[in-house]
Amino acid sequence: MSSAASGGEPDYVVTLKPGVTLGSGTYVLKFGYNHDRAVRRARSG
């Protein structure tokens, strides 16, 4: 998964596992982050 800011809201690109496909449509995805709280810097690319 990667993200890039545009218009003040994050945009996410989700990469599925090989062989997994989604049909056309609108999806609501839920993400969980399993790490300790810390200051993080955004990386590009």
C-alpha positions in Angstrom: 0.0 0.0 0.0 1.2 3.5 -0.7 -0.3 6.9 -0.2 0.0 10.4 -1.7 -1.7 13.6 -0.5 -4.0 15.4 -2.8 -6.5 18.0 -1.8 -5.8 17.5 1.9 -7.1 13.9 1.9 -4.9 10.9 1.6 -5.1 8.8 -1.6 -4.2 5.1 -1.2 -3.0 2.6 -3.8 -3.7 -0.9 -2.6 -1.7 -3.8 -4.2 -3.5 -7.1 -4.0 -1.8 -10.5 -3.6 -1.1 -12.2 -7.0 -4.2 -13.9 -8.3 -6.6 -11.8 -6.2 -8.9 -9.6 -8.3 -11.8 -7.2 -7.6 -14.7 -6.5 -9.9 -15.6 -3.0 -11.0 -17.2 -0.9 -8.3 -16.7 1.2 -5.2 -15.1 -0.3 -2.2 -14.7 0.8 1.4 -11.5 -0.6 2.8 -10.5 -0.8 6.4 -6.8 -0.8 7.4 -5.2 -1.7 10.6 -1.7 -0.7 11.7 0.1 -2.9 14.2 3.0 -0.9 15.4 4.1 1.2 18.4 3.2 4.9 18.4 6.1 7.0 17.1 6.9 10.0 15.0 6.9 8.8 11.4 8.1 10.6 8.2 6.2 10.1 5.0 8.2 8.6 2.2 7.6 9.3 -1.5 7.7 6.7 -4.2 
